[in-house]
Amino acid sequence: MDNNMLQAQAGLWNLTFGYLKTMSLRCALDLGIPKAIDNNGQPMSLSELHSVLSLPPSKKSHLFRLMRLLTHFGFFVDNSNAGACTEAVYDLTAQSRLVIQKNESANMLPFIRCSLDNKWLKPSLHMADWFMQDSKQIPFELANGCTLWEIASREPAVNKMFNDAMVSSSCLFNDIIVKKGDEIFKGIESLVDVGGGNGAMAEVIAKNFPHVRCTVLDLPHVVHGKPNDGIVKFVSGDMFDYVPSADVVLLKVEKILHS
Ligand SMILES: C[S@@+](CC[C@H](N)C(=O)[O-])C[C@H]1O[C@@H](n2cnc3c(N)ncnc32)[C@H](O)[C@@H]1O
């Protein structure tokens, strides 16, 4: 085999097994590895980690492989080279710290969890079916039999999982809004966040820029039960029927426009 063919095979294997990178992350979260290292208060050897997770002895070498893969992609770091250790010693990195933040509004775990949930993974198995159908259904509907909004309206757990995910996907974005807000909201008196979910972004804006009256419009199952005596007003409805008037309409997160 010449060099070009070897390169081609490496590329093809990379494409073929790329999904294992994602599934390894899900496995680490399912096993609670970032939390275990964080709870330890200091880097953890492979043996310590294996013992804390209470995994069978036969799985120790597999745990090593899992950790090696995630270390390669920067989710963990192996500190063993720094000392004279004979086995790997794992610590958290900036990436893994994002899923164990004590400050809930800065923790990305709900977003990662939701994105790796079966309902969200399943559509990727139906992409070719979707391409072959001349229909308006998105792959999520094809795989799950209905829209996310329909599932969320009848399954409170899915509704919560998704809304929490949206809040957590915004955590870093909120800081930017606060830093740049004086410029962005100059002369603005009112804003409506269309499809604003739990109202996390609207709340950040209302709290930091009190001259902006903030309203959130979202579907009934999302807005249901939200108190309307706070700094954000919640309106229940369908954006295709009605959008409350305001100086600014905020449409945040790409999925709004093709809802
Ligand atoms: C991708 S989420 C974005 C949530 C929020 N903007 C954020 O960035 O965290 C889309 C939101 O649009 C809402 N939505 C979907 N269809 C809608 C419609 N027809 N009218 C109003 N809201 C809708 C969903 O309930 C959901 O909260």
The ligand as an SDF file (V2000), in Angstrom:
LIG
                    3D

 27 29  0  0  0  0  0  0  0  0999 V2000
  -33.9670   26.9140   20.4110 C   0  0  0  0  0  0  0  0  0  0  0  0
  -35.0790   27.4520   21.6680 S   0  0  0  0  0  0  0  0  0  0  0  0
  -34.3480   29.0170   22.0620 C   0  0  0  0  0  0  0  0  0  0  0  0
  -34.7120   29.5090   23.4500 C   0  0  0  0  0  0  0  0  0  0  0  0
  -34.0840   30.8650   23.8340 C   0  0  0  0  0  0  0  0  0  0  0  0
  -34.2860   31.8800   22.8190 N   0  0  0  0  0  0  0  0  0  0  0  0
  -32.6070   30.7220   24.1300 C   0  0  0  0  0  0  0  0  0  0  0  0
  -31.8060   31.1430   23.3020 O   0  0  0  0  0  0  0  0  0  0  0  0
  -32.2530   30.1670   25.1810 O   0  0  0  0  0  0  0  0  0  0  0  0
  -36.4990   27.8490   20.6940 C   0  0  0  0  0  0  0  0  0  0  0  0
  -37.6580   28.4050   21.5140 C   0  0  0  0  0  0  0  0  0  0  0  0
  -38.6810   28.7870   20.6030 O   0  0  0  0  0  0  0  0  0  0  0  0
  -39.9370   28.4220   21.1480 C   0  0  0  0  0  0  0  0  0  0  0  0
  -40.9020   28.3110   20.0490 N   0  0  0  0  0  0  0  0  0  0  0  0
  -40.9700   27.3480   19.0840 C   0  0  0  0  0  0  0  0  0  0  0  0
  -41.9950   27.5860   18.2460 N   0  0  0  0  0  0  0  0  0  0  0  0
  -42.5860   28.7390   18.6790 C   0  0  0  0  0  0  0  0  0  0  0  0
  -43.6960   29.5020   18.2240 C   0  0  0  0  0  0  0  0  0  0  0  0
  -44.4030   29.1200   17.1340 N   0  0  0  0  0  0  0  0  0  0  0  0
  -44.0520   30.6200   18.9100 N   0  0  0  0  0  0  0  0  0  0  0  0
  -43.3480   31.0030   20.0140 C   0  0  0  0  0  0  0  0  0  0  0  0
  -42.2650   30.3290   20.4860 N   0  0  0  0  0  0  0  0  0  0  0  0
  -41.8930   29.2030   19.8410 C   0  0  0  0  0  0  0  0  0  0  0  0
  -39.6450   27.1110   21.8600 C   0  0  0  0  0  0  0  0  0  0  0  0
  -40.6190   26.7740   22.8190 O   0  0  0  0  0  0  0  0  0  0  0  0
  -38.2640   27.3960   22.4630 C   0  0  0  0  0  0  0  0  0  0  0  0
  -38.3540   27.9410   23.7560 O   0  0  0  0  0  0  0  0  0  0  0  0
  1  2  1  0
  2  3  1  0
  2 10  1  0
  3  4  1  0
  4  5  1  0
  5  6  1  0
  5  7  1  0
  7  8  2  0
  7  9  1  0
 10 11  1  0
 11 12  1  0
 11 26  1  0
 12 13  1  0
 13 14  1  0
 13 24  1  0
 14 15  1  0
 14 23  1  0
 15 16  2  0
 16 17  1  0
 17 18  1  0
 17 23  2  0
 18 19  1  0
 18 20  2  0
 20 21  1  0
 21 22  2  0
 22 23  1  0
 24 25  1  0
 24 26  1  0
 26 27  1  0
M  CHG  2   2   1   9  -1
M  END
$$$$
